[in-house]
Amino acid sequence: MQLTDFLKVDTATNPHFHPHHSTKLVYLNNATGFPQAYEYDRDSQQATRLVETSERIMLATYIENDLLIGMDYGVNEKQQLYLWKNNEDLVPLTNDPAHIHHYGGVSPNKEWIAWSSNRRHEQFFDVYIQHVSTRDIQCVYKDDARYDPVCFHPDGHHLLIKKTNTNLDNDLGLLHLETKELEWLTPHESEASFTDAAFSNDGKSLYLLTNVGREHTGIARLQLQSKELEWLYTGDWDYEALTLSHDGTYLAYAVNEGGVSHAFLTHLPSQTEKKLPIQSGVVTSFTFSHDVTQLVFSLDGAANPAALWCYHLKEQTVTKLANSTREHTVQEKLREPEQLAFTSSDGETIPSFYYKPDGDGPYPTVIFVHGGPESQIRSVYNPFLQYFVSQGFAVCTPNVRGSTGYGKRYHHLDDKRKRMDAVRDLNELAEWLKTEGFAHPDKIAVMGRSYGGFMVLAAITHYPTQWAAAIDIVGISSFKSFLENTSIWRRKVREDEYGSLEEDRDFFDEIDPIHKVDDIQAPLLVLHGRNDPRVPISEAEQIVEQLKHRHHPVDSLYFENEGHFFVRYENNLAAYEKSFSFLRKWL
């Protein structure tokens, strides 16, 4: 089985039902080698590619019978919005490729859309509305912070907007579009998030996800007039992917239990909750049909690559949509991971997923570290990790301290000057895997992307004798240079997690891998995209240059037409063929 076989498994995500037809839905699929917009017709059970483009499509949803498309260029994340009408060319709406645009919904009369952009100032995002027919643009709210529209109020005269304070703290407000008066709805003191908000049909309340005053995210109903919050569902895991049906009678949602989703549907009038019979994986989105007889969602599992599934409300059955993904030949090779956990030296429980290859251990092992760090590695299909396992490597994907999904306390265990505690977790995980007989003691590699790339570089500089090889993908080699050079609008949010240039330069000098290059013993491979707006390619170039100067075993591969994420088939193939050859050589 070749790497190409695993890469050619296409994925179907982000479904949206047609607003007037319960047989049609639009979704994103990467069958062409990068995400494109497709329409699925349930009558014919056929999927059709809608827009011909050589760029990544990030958004596809309906506005009446037309299609709203979000697309960037060279994976630079500067999304532009377009209207696609009657199978003709894309009509530019935002038409400002130098800046970012985030879509925020369509008005009840379908005449206006809302979006945010940093076109006034690179660091700040203001809120705009735009007339769909005339293309007229109005700035309805601006301030020196990050604001985004969430959705229109049912009366069409108000807009729900979000102010982002940090990645895990935000406020919701109701903006009157005529007077420009803003009424804050979610006053709070300690850190809290308010997401996936949707208005009740009468416009008097909001259904939303929040962790205000709680360790984990639950489902609540917020009364707009009184600001009173009523909890509907809470638990010891985070609720997510909350979606309200068009008629306001059903809530669909998932519970993230240790990185695996459980899906639920509640009938609001009767307060009846039903757990949906789904395969193991992660639910990323729900959409109700126009007649509220079907609930379609994307389910992505480690051994069940992302596809569209439909729950039939009357029959209470779940079926996979035909032709939502191509048939593939690797199914028998895919492995479901085990959920493992070890206890760190300071008593923390560190969870992980472990993929075991054929044969008897101990195995050459790859520890893969997720990005974020405000993120979580989950039980989803990863073609590269599955390929490694098929070739005899064990793969362990830890959720080191600082990961989301395990409550606020766990998330904050790596903040600022506690950063190296998470790196210590990697070293102790490697020791535990050896002790338990999972990993060959001389054949452990560490691999990660984005913040996970920093973790790789930190691991091989602070614990240099532990690792037989290392792969850094779009990683940070110096927090100081990263904060100086990242997109200006990201800097403030990142400093709340990493520390600031004003207060923490001495700490950055102490921990930054770029200052400890002479300690590196493991061979290193570095992968990066030149259009990366998050972690500039200079982060890769500076550490590669220093290692080459030392005549240390180091290799690199830079992509001219990729950004922070590699989305093109040919580039992913090149990146991970090189990664596999590298691992095979050194492990």
Secondary structure, DSSP 8 states (H G I E B T S, - for coil): --HHHHHT---EEEEEE-SS-TTEEEEEE-TTSS-EEEEEETTTTEEEE----SS-EEEEEEETTEEEEEE-STT----EEEEE-TT--EEESS--TTS-EEEEEE-TTSSEEEEEEEEEETTEEEEEEEETTT--EEEEE--SSEEEEEEE-TTSSEEEEEEEEETTEEEEEEEETTT--EEE----SS---EEEEEE-TTSSEEEEEE-TTSSS-EEEEEETTT--EEEEE--SSEEEEEEE-TTS-EEEEEEEETTEEEEEEEETTTTEEEE----SSEEEEEEE-TTSSEEEEEEEETTEEEEEEEEETTTTEEEE-TTSS---S-GGG----EEEEEE-TTS-EEEEEEE--SS-SSEEEEEEE-S-SS----S---HHHHHHHHTT-EEEEE--TT-SSS-HHHHGGGSGGGHHHHHHHHHHHHHHHHHTTSEEEEEEEEEEETHHHHHHHHHHHHSTTS-SEEEEES--S-HHHHHHHS-HHHHHHHHHHH--TTT-HHHHHHH-GGGGGGG--S-EEEEEETT-SSS-THHHHHHHHHHHHTT-SEEEEEETT--SS---HHHHHHHHHHHHHHHHHH-
